[in-house]
Amino acid sequence: MIETYDRALPHGITLSCRAAGEAGRPVMLFLHGFPEAAFVWDFHLAYFARPENGGYRCVAPNLRGFEHSSAPTDVNAYRPKHLVQDIAALIALETQTQGGHLAALVAHDWGGAVAWKLANQLPGLAQRLVIINSPHPGTFLRELQHNPAQQAASAYMNFLIRPDAEKLLAQDDYRRLWEFLTHGKDGFKAPVWLTAELKDQYRSVWQAGLRGGCNLYRASPLRPARPEDRAAAVVSIPNEMLTVTLPTLVIWALDDIALPPGLIDGLDRYVEHLTLHTVPGASHWIVHEQPQRIADLINAFLHQ
């Protein structure tokens, strides 16, 4: 059974959360992306809360700006350092009986951007890291600067930073957002996993507001350069801000049209203890498409 609650953080942000499992058990934390929300992890919250799968306390927060979490109006409030602060504070509250660290941090898409940064800066907050189709900032920057195919695949980011992006995304019953979720190898055909019930969950999240999600893109320079906006072309990240020492599982769906598999090339340069699984025939939305496959891969990794 999934429970919901709001968690007030010491620095004034409140994150709405979904959770399963007994309080006081080792904690797994799950971070969502855009245009998603915490509910996308419901299968995995329930799965890993079961005694036969570890009996974890499983928590999925809505990132700031999503659903019922705090939504600051200032774009700069969505810089990665602020999202990391939110998650670090949440971990401290959720793991008070667990020595202050997670059993595992699991993240997809924008949640992965937060998780990569947290693992670099605050590695003591988690024992293991799981990343699902979320590019490491080192390989992403490399591809944005030097690979025309990645620049083209990421061009949508420059749409999402437009001042009218939220208005345009909401038009025609969120037509553009449905295209985000369905534009895979089958074109714009609605996939089997996108049920009427799931569409209602997405609509409810989007009706709560899209500005926070768009502000993630506005606050980050990691997007394709344009003549009027040099963006990633002028970014430089020191190597010490890119290395990850935590045991890390990366699951990569190979049919991700926005994040091609070139992004996992050279990943072992940054990640000291890397386990990499590629999944042919799966898209960026593999969390929906193959939830049991994701659960099995994570479960095996937790028992390595």
C-alpha positions in Angstrom: 0.0 0.0 0.0 1.3 3.4 -1.0 1.2 6.2 1.6 1.5 9.9 0.9 2.7 12.7 3.1 4.5 16.0 3.1 8.0 16.3 4.5 9.0 19.8 5.7 12.7 20.4 5.3 14.8 22.6 7.6 15.5 25.1 4.9 11.9 25.9 4.2 11.1 23.6 1.3 8.4 20.9 1.6 8.5 17.8 -0.5 5.4 15.7 -1.1 6.3 12.1 -0.9 5.0 8.6 -1.7 6.2 5.7 0.4 5.8 2.0 1.2 7.3 -0.3 3.7 7.9 -0.3 7.5 9.4 2.8 9.0 12.8 2.1 10.6 13.9 -0.3 7.9 16.8 0.4 5.6 15.7 3.2 3.2 15.7 3.2 -0.6 15.0 6.6 -2.2 13.6 7.0 -5.7 13.9 10.2 -7.8 11.8 10.9 -10.8 12.3 13.0 -13.9 10.3 15.3 -16.3 7.5 15.3 -17.2 7.0 12.7 -14.5 6.4 12.7 -10.7 6.9 10.5 -7.7 4.0 8.1 -8.7 6.0 6.6 -11.5 7.9 4.6 -8.9 4.8 3.0 -7.3 5.6 -0.5 -8.6 9.1 -0.3 -7.2 8.1 1.2 -3.9 5.7 -1.8 -3.3 8.1 -4.3 -4.7 11.1 -3.5 -2.5 9.0 -3.0 0.6 8.0 -6.6 0.5 9.9 -8.8 3.0 11.0 -11.2 0.2 12.6 -8.4 -1.7 14.5 -6.8 1.3 11.7 -5.2 3.2 13.0 -1.7 2.6 11.4 1.5 3.6 10.9 3.0 0.1 10.4 6.7 -0.4 9.8 8.7 -3.6 9.6 12.5 -3.2 8.3 14.9 -5.8 11.2 17.2 -6.6 10.7 20.9 -5.9 8.3 22.4 -8.4 6.4 19.1 -9.0 2.9 18.2 -7.9 2.4 19.3 -4.3 6.1 20.0 -3.4 7.2 23.6 -2.8 7.5 25.5 -6.1 9.8 28.6 -5.8 9.2 31.2 -8.5 12.8 32.2 -9.0 14.4 30.2 -11.9 17.8 30.1 -10.0 16.0 28.2 -7.2 16.1 25.2 -9.6 19.8 25.0 -9.9 21.2 21.5 -9.2 22.8 22.6 -5.9 19.4 23.5 -4.5 17.8 20.2 -5.5 20.8 18.4 -4.0 20.2 20.3 -0.8 16.6 19.2 -0.8 17.4 15.5 -1.2 20.3 15.6 1.3 17.9 17.1 3.9 15.2 14.5 3.1 17.7 11.7 3.5 18.7 13.0 6.9 15.1 12.9 8.0 14.2 9.6 6.5 17.3 7.8 7.8 17.5 9.0 11.4 17.4 5.4 12.6 19.7 4.1 9.8 22.9 6.0 10.5 22.0 8.8 8.2 22.5 7.0 4.9 20.4 5.2 2.3 20.7 1.6 1.3 20.3 2.8 -2.2 19.5 5.9 -4.2 17.6 5.1 -7.4 17.0 7.8 -10.1 15.8 8.4 -13.6 16.1 11.3 -16.0 16.3 14.6 -14.1 16.3 12.7 -10.8 19.5 11.2 -12.1 21.1 14.6 -12.6 20.4 15.2 -8.9 21.7 11.8 -7.9 24.9 12.1 -9.9 25.7 15.4 -8.2 24.8 14.1 -4.8 26.9 11.0 -5.2 29.9 13.2 -6.1 29.5 15.7 -3.3 28.0 13.7 -0.5 28.9 10.1 -1.1 28.4 9.2 2.6 24.6 9.6 2.2 24.1 6.4 0.2 25.6 2.9 0.1 24.7 2.3 -3.6 23.6 4.3 -6.6 21.3 3.2 -9.4 20.9 5.4 -12.5 18.4 4.7 -15.2 18.8 6.6 -18.5 20.2 9.8 -17.0 23.5 11.0 -18.5 26.5 11.5 -16.4 27.4 15.2 -16.6 30.8 14.5 -17.9 29.7 12.4 -20.9 26.7 14.6 -21.5 28.8 17.7 -21.7 31.2 16.0 -24.0 28.4 14.9 -26.4 26.6 18.3 -26.3 29.9 20.0 -27.2 31.1 17.6 -29.9 28.4 15.3 -31.2 25.9 16.8 -33.7 23.6 13.8 -33.2 23.3 14.5 -29.5 22.9 18.2 -30.1 19.9 17.4 -32.4 18.5 14.8 -29.9 18.6 17.5 -27.2 17.1 20.3 -29.2 13.8 20.0 -27.4 15.6 21.5 -24.3 15.6 24.8 -26.1 11.9 24.6 -26.5 11.4 23.9 -22.8 13.3 27.1 -21.8 10.9 29.4 -23.8 9.0 31.8 -21.6 5.7 30.4 -23.0 6.7 26.7 -22.7 4.2 25.9 -20.0 1.4 27.4 -21.9 2.3 25.6 -25.1 2.7 22.3 -23.2 -0.8 22.6 -21.8 -2.5 23.1 -25.1 -4.7 20.5 -26.7 -4.9 18.3 -23.6 -1.1 18.4 -23.2 -0.5 17.1 -26.7 3.2 17.8 -26.7 3.7 16.0 -23.4 1.9 12.9 -24.6 4.2 13.0 -27.6 7.2 13.1 -25.2 5.9 9.9 -23.6 4.9 8.1 -26.8 7.5 9.2 -29.4 9.6 6.0 -29.5 10.2 3.3 -32.0 6.5 3.1 -32.8 6.2 6.8 -33.6 3.3 8.5 -31.8 1.3 5.4 -31.3 0.3 5.2 -27.6 2.2 2.3 -25.9 0.5 -0.5 -24.0 1.7 0.8 -20.7 0.1 4.2 -21.1 -3.3 3.2 -19.7 -6.2 5.5 -19.1 -5.6 5.3 -15.4 -1.9 6.3 -15.8 -2.9 9.2 -18.2 -5.2 10.5 -15.5 -2.3 10.4 -13.0 -0.1 12.4 -15.4 -2.9 14.9 -16.1 -3.3 15.5 -12.4 0.4 16.2 -12.0 0.5 18.5 -15.0 -2.6 20.4 -13.9 -0.7 21.2 -10.6 1.8 23.1 -12.7 4.5 22.7 -15.3 6.7 25.7 -14.4 8.9 23.8 -12.0 9.7 21.2 -14.5 10.5 23.8 -17.2 12.6 25.7 -14.7 14.9 22.7 -14.3 15.9 23.3 -18.0 16.1 27.0 -17.6 18.4 26.8 -14.7 20.9 24.4 -16.3 23.4 25.3 -19.0 23.7 21.7 -20.2 21.7 22.1 -23.4 22.7 22.6 -27.1 24.3 25.9 -28.0 22.6 28.4 -30.2 24.0 31.7 -31.7 22.2 33.7 -29.0 22.9 31.2 -26.2 26.2 29.5 -26.0 24.9 27.1 -23.2 27.0 23.9 -23.1 29.6 25.3 -25.5 31.1 27.4 -22.8 30.7 25.1 -19.8 33.7 23.4 -18.2 33.4 21.0 -15.2 36.4 20.1 -13.1 37.1 16.4 -13.0 36.8 16.4 -9.2 33.2 17.4 -9.6 32.5 14.4 -11.8 33.9 11.4 -10.1 31.7 8.9 -8.3 33.2 6.4 -5.8 29.9 4.6 -4.8 29.1 1.2 -6.3 26.9 2.3 -9.2 24.5 0.4 -11.4 23.6 2.1 -14.7 20.7 0.7 -16.6 20.5 2.1 -20.2 17.5 1.6 -22.5 19.1 1.6 -26.0 16.1 3.0 -27.9 16.1 6.3 -26.0 15.8 8.9 -28.8 16.8 11.8 -26.6 19.7 10.1 -24.8 21.5 7.8 -27.3 23.9 5.1 -26.0 27.0 7.2 -26.9 26.4 8.8 -23.5 27.6 5.7 -21.7 30.8 5.6 -23.7 33.7 6.4 -21.3 31.5 6.3 -18.2 34.0 4.2 -16.4 36.4 7.2 -16.5 34.2 8.9 -13.9 32.6 6.0 -12.0 35.0 3.9 -10.0 32.8 0.9 -9.3 30.5 0.6 -12.4 28.0 -2.1 -13.3 26.4 -1.4 -16.7 23.3 -3.1 -18.1 22.0 -2.1 -21.6 18.5 -3.0 -22.6 17.7 -3.4 -26.3 14.2 -2.6 -27.4 13.4 -0.3 -24.5 12.9 3.5 -24.6 13.6 6.4 -22.2 10.4 5.3 -20.4 11.7 1.9 -19.4 10.5 2.4 -15.8 7.0 2.1 -17.2 7.8 -0.4 -20.0 9.7 -3.0 -18.1 9.2 -2.4 -14.3 9.9 -6.0 -13.4 13.2 -6.0 -15.4 14.3 -2.8 -13.6 13.4 -4.4 -10.2 15.3 -7.6 -11.0 18.4 -5.7 -12.1 18.3 -3.5 -9.0 17.7 -6.5 -6.7 20.7 -8.4 -8.2 22.9 -5.3 -7.7 21.9 -4.9 -4.1 23.0 -8.4 -3.4 26.4 -8.3 -5.2 
